[in-house]
């Protein structure tokens, strides 16, 4: 199927673009949320810093290191949550998780997660799903902790 191979090549390019890009990298000055995520099995690490104004994600930056999947997914997440309320950002993360875990379809994801569809092929490799979910789980914990009045938190994949 020639079309499938072309689509896989396109998705590969999308992932590499996000991985190489610096537009979501760094740390937010004076973050309202600082959440660190670690996957000890593969060594992926992500630090999310988020500024929140009026309950809306004003900025979200990522720092850390890891494989193309984890770092691309983190950049996509950072891009998708900007301008969203914390509740909307959490719903995006939950929706992405359900899709990655095969509990829902990637076709059901909102338009703001169009680029994240490039990660759908990761489902074929169960060990790599945690790489794709690391930043999303880290965001969810960070938002929950923020609501509880905590500024910094650490998440570890199991």
C-alpha positions in Angstrom: 0.0 0.0 0.0 1.9 3.0 -1.3 -0.4 5.5 0.4 0.3 4.0 3.8 4.0 4.3 3.3 3.7 7.9 2.2 1.6 8.7 5.3 4.1 7.0 7.6 6.9 9.1 6.0 4.8 12.2 6.6 4.3 11.3 10.2 8.0 10.5 10.6 8.8 14.0 9.3 6.2 15.6 11.7 7.8 13.9 14.7 11.3 14.9 13.6 10.2 18.5 13.1 8.8 18.7 16.6 11.9 16.9 18.0 14.4 19.3 16.4 12.4 22.5 17.0 13.3 24.8 19.8 10.0 26.7 19.7 8.6 24.9 22.8 11.9 24.4 24.6 13.2 26.2 27.7 11.6 27.2 31.0 8.9 29.7 31.7 10.1 32.5 34.0 8.3 32.4 37.4 6.1 29.4 36.5 2.8 28.7 38.3 3.3 25.0 37.6 6.6 23.1 37.5 6.2 19.4 36.9 9.0 16.9 36.3 8.3 13.6 34.6 10.7 10.6 34.5 10.6 7.3 32.8 13.3 5.3 34.6 13.0 2.4 32.1 14.3 4.3 29.1 15.8 7.5 30.7 13.3 10.0 29.2 12.9 13.1 31.3 10.7 16.1 30.8 10.3 19.3 32.9 7.2 21.3 32.2 6.9 24.9 33.3 3.6 26.5 32.9 2.3 30.1 33.5 -1.4 30.4 34.2 -3.4 33.7 34.1 -7.0 33.7 35.0 -7.2 29.9 34.8 -5.8 29.9 31.2 -2.4 28.4 30.2 -0.5 31.5 29.0 2.7 29.6 28.2 4.0 26.1 28.5 7.7 25.2 27.9 9.5 21.9 28.0 13.0 21.0 29.1 14.6 17.6 29.4 15.9 14.9 27.2 14.8 11.6 25.7 13.8 9.8 22.5 12.1 11.4 19.5 8.8 10.0 20.6 8.9 11.5 24.2 10.3 14.9 23.1 8.0 15.3 20.1 5.0 14.4 22.1 6.0 16.9 24.8 6.4 19.7 22.2 3.0 18.8 20.7 1.4 18.9 24.2 3.0 22.3 24.9 1.6 23.7 21.7 -1.9 22.2 22.2 -2.4 23.5 25.7 -1.5 27.1 25.2 -4.6 29.3 25.4 -6.6 26.5 27.0 -8.1 26.6 30.5 -6.6 24.2 32.9 -9.7 22.1 32.7 -9.5 22.0 28.9 -5.8 21.2 29.0 -6.6 18.3 31.3 -9.4 17.1 29.0 -7.0 17.2 26.0 -4.4 15.1 28.0 -7.0 12.6 29.1 -8.3 12.3 25.5 -4.8 11.8 24.1 -4.1 9.2 26.7 -7.3 7.3 25.8 -6.4 7.4 22.2 -2.8 6.2 22.8 -4.1 3.3 25.0 -6.6 2.2 22.3 -9.6 3.2 24.4 -10.8 5.7 21.8 -9.9 6.7 18.3 -7.4 9.3 17.2 -10.2 10.5 14.8 -12.2 11.5 17.9 -9.5 13.9 19.1 -10.2 17.7 18.8 -8.6 19.6 15.9 -6.0 21.2 18.3 -4.5 17.7 18.5 -4.2 17.1 14.8 -0.4 16.9 14.9 -0.6 14.4 17.7 -2.1 11.9 15.3 1.5 11.4 14.0 2.0 9.4 17.2 -0.8 6.9 16.5 1.7 4.4 15.0 3.4 4.2 18.4 0.5 2.0 19.6 2.2 -0.9 17.7 5.0 -0.8 20.2 3.6 -1.1 23.7 6.9 -0.3 25.5 7.0 3.1 23.6 3.5 4.2 24.6 4.9 5.4 27.9 7.4 7.6 26.0 4.5 9.3 24.2 2.5 9.7 27.4 5.2 10.9 29.7 4.6 14.7 29.2 0.8 14.3 29.2 0.9 12.4 32.5 3.3 15.0 33.8 0.9 17.8 32.8 -2.1 16.1 34.4 -0.2 15.7 37.7 1.0 19.3 37.5 -2.5 20.6 37.0 -3.9 18.5 39.8 -1.1 19.7 42.1 -1.7 23.3 41.1 -5.3 23.0 42.1 -4.2 21.7 45.5 -1.9 24.7 45.9 1.4 23.0 45.1 3.8 24.6 42.7 6.3 21.8 42.0 5.7 18.1 41.6 7.4 15.0 40.2 5.8 12.2 38.1 7.4 8.8 37.5 6.2 6.3 34.9 5.7 2.8 36.2 
